Amino acid sequence: MSTYGGTQYDIDTLVWKDQAGGNWWLQVGGNYVGYWPSSIFSYLADSASTIMWGGEVFSPDAGQTSTHMGSGHFPNEGFAKASHIKNIQVVDSSNFLNPPSDVGLITEQNNCYNVQSDTYGDWGTYIYYGGPGNNHNCP
């Protein structure tokens, strides 16, 4: 487990479509974890048009949640403090990995949770994301 300000660990994940069978597979750390049959998807039968990376929190309460996203620290704290996803790539229809194009960042309440993205060296395209949830700057 990664620790705040300490040792960081990465795990490789891959979601891809088997062109022969049409199923969507999940690999974690190079191991096949399982698949989703294409028959259960109405819009993913052929391909995906949008891909999202990051975090999400939910609270049934009307007010803001104090649930942490990621490490519970904002993206501007950077490596070993904020949560990150690095070397983001997209699998094309020929099963080749490519950097994503037109990366858009979405945050609904940037004083509660936020996201930053860039491209750099061995990290390729990456994001830092997360936050503490309800805090003195978050309504």
N, C-alpha and C positions, 0 to 999 in steps of 0.2 A: 504494500500500500504506500502510495506517495505521502510525504509529510510536508506540511507548510514550512517553507524555507529550508527543507532538507532534501533527501534523496527522492528523485522522481522516477517513476516507472511508466513505460508505454506498453500498449498492447495493440497489435494490428487487427483490424476488423475489415471485412470485405463483404459487400452484398453485390451479387451479380446474377444475371439471368442465364440459365443454361439454354443455349439456342436450339439444341436438339429436342429437349424435353419441355422447354418453356417454363420451368419452375425457377423461382427466385431463391438462391442459396445464401446462407450466412456462414462465413468462416471467421473464426476468432483464433488468433495466434497460430494460423496455418491449419487449424483443425476444422473440419466440417461440423457445425453445430446442428444444423437442420435446414429445412427449406419450407417455403410457402408455395403451394401449388398455384400455378397461374390461373386456374379456374375460379379461385376465390376472389380475384380482383376484377373489377369492371374496367378500370382505367390502366392497370398495369399489365394487361394481357400481352401487349407488344413491347412497351418501353415506358420509362418515366420521363416526364417533361420538367419536373422540379425535384430538387434534392435539397434537404435541409440537414444541417449539422448544428449541434449546440445542446442547450438544456431547456427544460421546461419545468415549471412548478405550478401547482394547482392548490387552491384553497376553497372549500365550499363556503367559507365566511365571506360576508359582504366587504369587509375591510381587507387591508393588505396582510399578506402572510409574512411571518418572520422565518419561513422555511428558506434555508440556504440553497442557492443554485451552485453546483460545482463545489469548489472549496469554500464557498461563502465569502470570497474576496473578489473585488472588482478587477476587470481585465487590465487596467493600467498598472496594477502591481507587478505584472509580468511573470516570468518564468519562476517556478518553484513556489509561487504564491497563488496565482490565479489558475483556474482550470484551463486546459488547452487541448486542442485537436490539431495535429500537425500532419503535413504531407497529404493533404486532402486531394483526392483524385476521383475522377469519374470514369466508370467503365463504359466504353462505347459499344455499338452493336456488333463489333468484331472482337469483343472482349479484350481490348487494349485499354490501358490506363492513361488518362490525360488529365492535365490540370483543369480545374473548373474555369469556365468563362463567365463573365458578368456576375461576380459574387456580390450579392446584396446583403446588407446587415439589417436585421429586424429586432427591435426591442420595443416593448410596449411602455415600459416605465423605467427609463434609464437611470433614475436615482435609486432604484431598487435592485435592478439587474442590468447588465450591459454586455456588449460584445464589441470586439475589435478584430480586424483582419489585416493581413499583409502577406507578402511573399518574400522569402529570404532563404538563400543557400540550401542546405540539406533539409530544412524544414518545409520547403516548397510553399504552397499556400497553407496558411494556418489561421486559427482563430484562438483568441483568449476570450473566455466568457464567464459569467456568473455574477454573484453578488450576495449580500446578506439578507435581502428581503427588506422587511420593515426596519427603517433606521431613521435618524433625525432629519435626513434630507428626503425621505420617501414618504409621500402622503399616506 
